[in-house]
Amino acid sequence: MRLAFSLLLLLVSIDGSVTLRAEKPVSLTVRVVDRSGASIAGADIQEASGQLLGRTDTSGQVTVSCSTPCRLRIAAKGFGDKFVEASANITVQLDPAAASQQVTVTAYRAPLASLESPVTTRTLSQPTLSTTAGFTVDAQVRQLPGVELFRRSSSLVANPTSQGVSLRGLGSTSASRTLVTEDDVPLNDAVGGWIHWNEMPELAIDRIEVLRGGASDLYGSSAIGGVLNVVPARSSASTGEVRSSYGRLGTYDTSALLEAASGKLGILASGGALGTDGFIQIAPGQRGPVDTPSNMHGQNGLVDLDYGSNPLRFFVRGSGFNEARDNGTPYQKNGTRLWRYVAGSDWQAPHNASAALRLYGSTEHYRQTFSSIQSSSLANSACTFRCGESPTRFTRVPDNELGAAAHWNQPIGPEFLIVTGADVHDVRVWDREQTFSGAGTLSNLNDRQRDSAAYAEAMWTHQAWTATASGRLDWFRNFDAHQVNWNGFAWVPAATQPPAMSENIFDPRLGISRKLGVHFAISGSAFRAFRAPTPSELYRSTQVGSKLTLPNPTLQSERATGWEFGVASEGRWGIIRTSYFDTQVNRPIVAVTLDPANPLLLKRQNLGQIESRGLSVDFEVTPQHWLALEGGYQYAHAIVSRGSQDLSNWIPEVARNMGTLNLRAFKPRLGTLSLQSRISGRQYDDDANLFPLHGYFRLDAYASHDLGAHLTLFASGENLFDRAIEVSKTPNTTLATPRLARAGLQLLFGGAR
């Protein structure tokens, strides 16, 4: 931390000049054009707070009212967002998505241009998402270096308990050390902290914003590695879209979107079905008669009703998700049914102030069966390996969550911005388990968690300077936990009841950036962050293959301290950002190996400390107007840095070296071609570092061609070289998805979206 604050002091010591600005109401006309000067219809003109001021008409113009200097965000489908200040009529030119200046919303709950942000952020625009070979969200965010799931497998075939997401080389267990949100609503599973990557209809996603580094000062629990924010699409016209594909392994994806806008009312409905017949994940040389394909079949849907105009907007949104999975043997299966509902409002107050309110909840029903694998079988005396299975446990876990969030942005003069907010998140879980070994047992456990918090942030902008200071106080409680067991006649309280827990946690963050001329900037930030244990980590056993992980009801929250220092450069060609980061997590919740035999037995425990430090490079450049290159590299020295167990071992599921390089080319007469490549070094699948996973290289491709204005044909290929990518060793080796090819069409109808 001394080094972090020394770097911050160094930034403060650089001199800057003063620019005085005045505020006054003004009505001005904004015209939006592309590089050729052609008008762009349907472009959103937003205030700095995110409040929509208007949309451009067919001539690319709209007249808005704001207080000068107007800090505006211009956004249009197919183009990158642009952040401008205006005091009079202005014409704004938007570049293709990869070439334009990105605006950071996630990091500070207020927009910042790329060179003003003290932390590393990336935005995946809708055109980028739609031209990626993979159609699931986890496949799309893996375009960014350093973004990885708990394991390397796709969400199409992975057990949900292995779908935690990792940033900054911090790894994860089934739970994520990264917070995933949608419009201020947390999406991490209420029971286990993993992510339901397929719950959001793909056509209903406008863009995905990724912030790397701790952000608990504004977002609370789980934001240790960063925040991944899904920005939903909003109705802007009367139009529709259908996208459908089918390919190898019985893989399919069909999604539809309808939207209508009339006056102050907008309606958007979207839904789809996706899945795969899958494949056998166990490596060929280790398979037995018991092994069957891992697969998933799911459906999702969303309806959004939007009413209002400047200065006040109201909306309600409801979504549903259902999936069923086979996890590689006849008995190992699981299913999820999830309903979410959100209501909220946004208010553009006088003098550029703004407020937002969100009320949300969800209802989930999760079920899973577990089994043990036998090496021999009475029915098949010739079989000696993975011959059969016996059921060991069945779990059914319903849960409910309720939450509310509110925040207020208040400018004070031309250079200061104050952000204040509060939120509460309440989760209730019922875990019903039946075991089949021995005489068998039947138990019910209920638990309740609540996190209440308040936060504040001050932001100062002064010509070339941007400085922020923020802090958040969380009051986390785990209470009302109670377990009963069935004795054959009645439900009897367990002899030992789960303990209650309460923690008060304060997380501050300081950040500063200094622009050096027009095209360069240096920045630094320091933070504290935390992650509370999930109900699954406290009370539920989980199993993947032959790896059984036991719960621990005495777990405490993880506490992280970190900092980063960065240099960024931006021009018409794009942006490059390099950062050095260091994050230390005290009391990390990890799965510690108790018995390395088969089955592997682990237990969740608080270790001493893990640390991830390293270097990251991100770039988005456009050497030609038709060609975009994106990608980066991350080196993460991630080890157990303190404690009596696993000292100096690598953090499981974290590779030292990881890089991505994506190419996207577009010619109107030919169409779109995009290539996504990913390379990763070796890593370990366990805390004891007994099971190494080899490095890999993977290449994906997507190509499309427009047949007129309303029909597009496309094809994609994943893992084109058909590499055998190791996912886990449990202790049997499992493999990632082999070569997968798909073809499909996209149909647009109605007005321009």
N, C-alpha and C positions, 0 to 999 in steps of 0.2 A: 504493500500500500504506500510506503514511502516513495517508491519510484513513481507510482501513479500520480500522487499529489505533486511531486517535483515536476512532472511533465505538465500538469495543469498550470503550475506557477510559471513555467517557461512560456506557455501560450499567453498567459496574462501579461507577461513582461513585454510582448511585442506591441508597439505603438499603433494606434489607428486614428483616423480622422473622424470628424463629426459631420453628420448631415442632419439638418433640421427639417422636419416635415409637419405639415399642418393638416388638420382634419376638417372637412366640410362636406355636406351632402351634395351629391351630383348625380345627374342622369346621363349615362353615356351609352354609346352604341358599340358593340363588339362584333366584329366580322371575323369569321374563322375560315381559313383557306388551307389547302395542301401545298406541297412544294411547287406544283405547277401553277398555282394561283386560282385553282378551281374552288368554288364554294363548298363547304362541308355542312350539310344539313343535319339536324339532330344532335349537335354538340352541346354538352352540358356546360353551363357557366355557373360556378360555385363560389361562394364566399370562402374565406380562409377556414372557417369553422366546418365547412362541408355542406352548408345550407345551399340548396339549389336556388339560384336567382332566375334562371330562364334557360331556354333551349333555342338554338338557332333555327330559322325557318329555311325554306328551300333556297333562299338567296345567301344563306350562311350568316345571317345577321340576327341580332336580338338586342333590345334596349333594356338595360338594367339600371337599378338605383342602388347606390352604395355611398359610403363615406370615404373621401379621398385621404390618402392614396388607397385606391381599391386594390386589395390583395385577392387576386382571382385565380382559380384553378380551372383550366379548360380541358375537357375530356371528351373524346369521341371514339366510337368503336373503330378499330383498325389503326388507331393512331396512339402515340404515347401522350400522356398528360403533360401539360405545360403550366408553369406557375408564373404569373406576371403581376406587375403593379401598374395601375393606370389612373390618370386623373382626367382624361378626355377620351374622345372616340379613338378606338384602336383596332388595328387589324392584326390578328394572331395567326402565325403559320405553324401548323402541326406537322411533325415529322412522323415517319413510320415508327411503330411502337418501340423498336429496339434502339432508335437513334435519339429519342427525345430526352429531355431532362425529366427525371423521375421526381415525384413528390412523395415525401414521407409522411404518412398519416399515423401509422402504428406507433412510432417511437415516442411521440410526445402529445398525442391526442390533439395535435394542431399541425397543419401542413408546414413542411420545411423543404426547401429545395435541396438537391443532392449535396452541394458543397457547404450547406449550412448545417447539415446533420452531424452531430458528434459521434454517431454510431453507424455501423454498417447495416444498410437496408437494401433490399431488392424487391422489385415488383414484377410479377408474372402477369402480363396483360391477357385479355381474352383472346386476341389473335395468337399469342404464344401458346396458350393452353390448348387451343383448338387445333394447332398444327404440330402437336406432340404425338409421337407414335403410341404411347400409352394413353388410355382414356380414363384411368382412375386418378384421383387427386394425388395419391402418394407417388405414382409414376411421374406425374407432372412436376411436383416440387423437387424430385431428385435431379432435375436439371441444374439445380444449384449446388455448388461444392459444399461439402460438410453436412448436407441434409441426408439423414439415413434413418431407417426404421430400427427398432430394437434388433431385428434380424434383417437379412438381405432379401427376403422373399416378398412377393407381391401381395397386396391385400386381397387379390382374387383367390389365393390359395392358403394364406397364412391364418393360423389360429388367431382370433381377435386379441388374445392375451399377449401376443408378440407384436402388436401394432403400436407400440409406443414410438415416439419420434425423438430423434437426437439432433442437437445443434451444438456447435463449438466443441465437439469431441468429448462431450460429457456423458454420452451413452444414456441408457435407460434400462429399467427392468420392464415388466409389462406396463408400468406407468411411464408417462412422459415427463422429462425434465424441460419440456417446451409446452407452452400454453397455446392451444388452438382456439380461435374465437371466430364468431360470425356476427358482425355488427354489434359488438359489445356483449355478446352472449357466449359463454364458454361452451366448447364442444367436446372437451375431454370427458370420457365416460365417467359418470357419477360414481360407479362402483370401483372400477379398476384404473382409471386414468388413461386408458388406451384411446385410440381414435377410430371412429367409424368413418373411414375414408370414403365410403360409397353412399353415405346418407344424403348428400346434396346432389340434386340433378345437375349434370354437367352444364347444361345450357342456362341454368339459373345463376352461374358464377360469373361475375363481371371481371374480377381480377383477384390475385392473391398477393398479399404484402408480407414480407418476411423481415423481421428485425432480429439480428443476432446480438446476444449478450443479455445479461440480466435486466428484467423490466418489472420486477415485483413492486417497485416504487409507485407504479401506476396500475398494474394489473394483478398483483397479489400472487397467490400460490401457483406453483408450477412454472412460472416464467423465469427459470434459472438460465436455461440455454438461449431463450429468446421467446418471441411471439410470432405465430403464424396466423395472419388475419385474413379470413375469406370475406370478400366484399360482394354481397349479393347484387344481382341485376335488379333494376327498377323499371317499371313500365314507363316508356317514353313515346310510344306510337302504337298504332293498331297494326299488328303484324304477327307472323308466326314462323316457326322453324321446326323442321324434323331432321334428325340425324340418326342414321342407322348403319350398322356394320355387322359382319359375321366373318369368322375365320377359323383357323386351326384349333384343335382341341375343343371344338364346340363352343368357342368364345364368341359372345354376342354383346352388343350394346345398342340400345334404342332409346332415344331421348327426344322429347317434344316440348315445345314452349309456345304458349299463346299469350299475347298481351294486347291490351286495349287501353287507350287514353282518351278521355273526353272531358274537357274543362278541368275541374279540380280533382277528378276521379281517375285513378289508374288501377288496372287489375292485371296481374301476372299469374299465370298458372303453368307449372312445368312438372314433368314426371318421366319416368322411364323404367326400363328393365335391363339388367346387366348380369353377366355371369360367365361361367366356363364349366365344361365337363371335367376339366383338370387333367392331372397326370399324377403318377406315383412319385412322391418326393424322395423316398429312400433311394440311395444310390444303387445302380443295377447289381453290383456285386454283393450287396448286403440285404437284398429283398428276400421275403419269404411268402408263403401262401396267404398270410394274413393281410398283406399290404394291398391297398386299393387306392384309386386316384383321390387326391385332395381336390375339392371343388367348392364352388359357391354359386348360388342363384339368389338374386335379390331384386327388390323393387323399391323405388323411391318416388316421392311426390311433394310438391310445394305449392301453396297458394298465398299470394301477397295482395292485400288490398290497401291502396294508398290514397289518402284524401288530403287536400289542402294545397296551399301555395304560399309564397313568401308573404308574411314572415313565419307562418305556422303550418306544420305538417303533422298528420296523424297516420299511423299505419297499424295493421294487424297482419300477422303471418303465421301460418301453420304448416307443418311438414310431417311426413311419415316415412318410415324406413322399415323394411322387413328383409331378412336374409336367412338362409339355411345353408349349413356347411357340413361337408364330410371331411374329416380331418385325417384320413389316411388308413383307417381300418374299418371293418364293418360296424363296430360299436362306437367308435369315437366320433361324436357329432356335436354340433352346437347350433343354436339359433338365436336371433335377436329380433325383437319388435320394439320400435322406438317411435314415440310421438313427441314433437316439440311444438310449442306455441309461444309467440312473442307479440307484445303490443308496445307501442312507443310513440313518442312525439319528438319533433325537433323545432326549436323556436329561434328565429333570428331576431334578437333583441336590438333596441336602439344602440347606436354608437359602436357597431360591429361586435357587440357581445352576443353570445349564443348559449343555448342550453339544450340538453338532450336527456330523455328519460326512457328507460327500458324496463319492462316487466316481463318475466319469462318463466317457463317451467317445462318439465318433460316427464314422461312416464315411459318406463322401459321394462321389458320382460326378457330376461336372459336365461338360457338353459344350456347345460352341457353334460355330456356323459364321459366318463373316464374308464380306462381298462388297464389290465396288465397283460403283457405279451409273453407267451410260453415258447420256449425253445424246442419243445417236442410235443407230439400230439398222439394220443391213443388211436385216433381215427386214421392217422397216416404215419405208420412206423418208419417210413423211409425219410421223413422230414426231420431235420435236426436244427433248423434255424427259423425263428419267427413263424412258427407253425400255427398258432392259434392265440386266442385272447379270451380273457374272462372279465366281465364287468366288475369294477371296483367301487364306483361312486356315481351318483346322479345328483346334480345340483339345479335348483331353480331359484333365480334371484330377481324378484321384482324390486323396483326402486322408483322413488319420486324425487324430483328436485324443484325448488322454487327459488327465484332470485329477483333482485331489482338493482338497477344501476342508474345513477344520475350524475351528470357533471355540467359545469358552468365555465365558459371561457369569457374573460373580461379584460379587454385592452385597457391599459392605463397610460394615456398619452400615446405618442407615435412609436415608442420603443419597447414598452413593457406589455407582457401578457400574463395574466394570472389564470390558472386552471385549478378548480377545486371539484371534488367529487366524493361520492360515497357509494358503497354497494354492500349487498348482503346475499349470501348463497347458502341455501339450506338443503341438505340431502338426507333422505330416509331410505334405508336399505333393509330388506328382509332376505336372509340367506337360509334356504331350506335344502338340507342335504340328507341323502340316504346312502349309506355304505353297504356293500354286499359281502365283504370278507368276514369270515367267522360267523358269529350269530347275527351280524348286521346291526346297524344303529340308524336311528332317525332323529335328526336334531333341527331345531329352528333357532336362528339368531337374528335379532333385529338391532339396528345401530342407527345413530343420528349424528350428523356433522353439520356445523354451522360456522361460516367465516363471515364476520362483519368487519368493515374497514372504512376508513376515511383517508383521503390523500389530498395533497396540494402541490402545485408546481408554479414556479416563477420562471419566465423566459424573457431574456433581454436581447434585443437586436440593435446593433449600433454600427451602421455601415458594414464593415467587413467582419464584425464580431457577432457571434451568437453564443449566449451562455444560458444554461439552465440549472436549476436546483429544485429537487423534488423529494418528497418523502411520503410514506404511507404507513399507517398503523393498522395492523390486522389483529383481531381477536378471534383465534381459532379454538373451537371446542369440539371434542368428540365425547358424546354423552348418551345416556339412555340405552347403552348396550346391555342386552339381556339374552341369555341362552337357556333354552329348555330342551330336554331329551325325552324321547318316548320310551317308557319302560315296559311296554306291552299292554299296559292298562290305562295309563294316564300320562300327561305331560308333567315332567318333574324338573324344577330348576337345576341347572348344572351346579356341581359342588363349588366350582370356582367361576365367578362371573367376570366378564371383561372389565378392566379398569377404565375409569373416565380420565380425560386428559384436557388440559386447557393451557394455551400459550398466547402470550402477547408479544407480537413481533413488529419491530420497526425496521423499515427498509428505505434508506436514502439513496439518492443518485446525484452526482454532479457531472456536468458535461460542458464542454466549451469547444468552439471551432473558430478558426481565423482564415478568411479568404486571403490568398496572396495573389493580388491582381484579379483577372477575370477568370482564369482557367484552373487555378490551383487552390488547395486549402489543406490545412493541418487541423487535427482534432484530437481530443482526449476525453475519456469519461471513466468514472469509477462508481461502483454500485455495491449494494448488498441485496440479496434475494433469498427466497425460501420456497420449499415445497412441503406441504403437509402430507402425512401418510394417508393412503386411500383405504376405504373399508376392506378392499380385497387384500391389501398388504397386511392389514391388521388381523383379519379373521378368516380368510379363505385360502385353501390350498389350491394351487394351479398346477397343471401338468401339460407338457408339450412332449410328445413321444414318450421316452422312458425317463424324462427328467421331471421329478416331482419336487415342487417348492412349497415349503410349509409357511404358514403365516406367523406373525409375532405381534401379540396385542400390546406390547410395551414399547413399540417404536415411537421415536420422536421425529419432529420435522427436520428436514435437511436445511442447512444454512450455508449460503454461498457468499463469497466476497470476490470481486473481480474488477478488472480494469482493462482498457484497451487504448491504443494510440494509433492514429491513422493518418494517411496522406491520400488525397484524392485529386484527380485531374479530370476536367470536363471541357469538351469543345463540341463543335458541330459534328465531329466524327463519333462522339459517344463519351463514355465515362469509364475510368479505371480507379479502383479504390484498393489500397493495401492497408492491412491492419495487423498489429501485433496484439495478442490477447493473452490474458492469464486469469483463470477462474479456479478458485479453491472451494470445494464443497465439504463442509464439516458435517459429521454424523450422516454420511450418505447411506441411503437405504439400498442395500445390495443383497443378492442371493448368494450366501456363503455355502460352499460345499461341505456337507457333513459326512457323506459317504460316496466315493467315486465309483462304487460298484454299480451293476445294472440291476434294478433301476437306480439312476442317480438321485441322491437325496440332498436337497438344499434347504436352507432356511433364511428368511429375510432378517437382516440384522443391521443396526447402525454401526458402521465401521468408523475408524478414526477420521481419515480425510482422504479425498481424492483431489487431484489437480490436473487441469488441462491447460497447457500453454502452447502457443504456436503462432503461426503466420497464416493469413488468408489473403487471397487476391481475387477480386471480382472485376469483371469487365463486361461492357456492352458497347460495341463499336459497330459503325456502319461505314466500311471503306468505300462502298458504292451505294447509290440510293436504292438499288434493288437487292442488296446483299447485307445481311446482319450477322455478326459473330458475337456470341455470348458464352460465358463460362467463368472458370476460375480454378483456384487451387487452394487446398488447405493442408497444412502440416500441423498435427496435434500431438504433442508429447503428453499423453494422458495416462497417468499412473496412480496407484495407491501411494500417497505421499506420507501418511502417518498412520500408525496403528500397530497392533500386535499380530495381525493376520494379513497375509497377501501383500506385505510391504514391498514396494517397488514393482509389483506386478502391473501389467497393462490393464486398463479398464476394459471389461468385456465388451465386445461388439464395436470397438472403436479402432479404425485403421490409422496408422501414423500419417499416411499419404493418401490423398484423394483429390481427384481433379475431374472437371467436366469441360467439354468443348462442344458447342452447338452452333450449327450453321443454318441460316434460314434465307432462302432466295425466292424472289417473286418477280415474274414477268407476266404482264396481263395476257399476252397471247399464249403463253405456255402453261402458266399456273404456279403453284408453290411447291418447293422442295425443301425439306428440313431434315437435318441429320443431328442426332443426339448421341454423343459418345461419353462414356464414363469409365474411369480407371480408378481402382482402389487397391491399396496394399494389403498385406496380410493382417489378420486380427485374431483374437482369441474368443472362443465361445463360452468361456467359464472364468470365474474369478481366480481359480488356481493356475490358470494358463497351461492346462494340460491338453486342451483340444484346440490346436491352431486351425484357422480357416485361411486358405491360400488367397492371394490377391487375384484380381480378375480385370478383364477389359470387356466392355459391352458396347455395341453399336446398334442404334435404332434408326429407322428412317420413316418419313411420311412424305407423300406426294399427293397433290390434288390438281384438278383441272376444272375450270368453270365452263359449263355448257349453257351459255346465256347468263342472264342476270339472276336466275332463280334456282338453277340446278348445278351442283358440284359433285363430281365423282372423286373418290379418294381411296388410297391404299396405304397400308402401314406394315412395317415389319419390326419386331422386337427381337433382340439378341440374334442379329443377322448371322453371326458366325457360329451360332449354336454352341456357345461355350458352356461347359459344365461348371456353373458357379456354385460354390459351397455356401450353404445357408446356415447349417448348424450341425453339431455332433452331440447326439443325445443318448448314448454315445455313437449311435449309427449316423452316418453322414446323410444329410438331406440336401437336395439341390434346388436351385431357383428355376424359374420357368424356362423351358427350352425355346428354340426358335418358334416365333408366333407371328403368323401373317394374317392380316384382315383386309377386307375391302368393303366399301360402303358408299353411301350417297348422302348428300345434304340438300334439303329442299327449303327454299325461302318463299314466302308468299305474303301478300299484303304490302304495306308501305315499308320504307327503309327502317331498319331497327337501329 
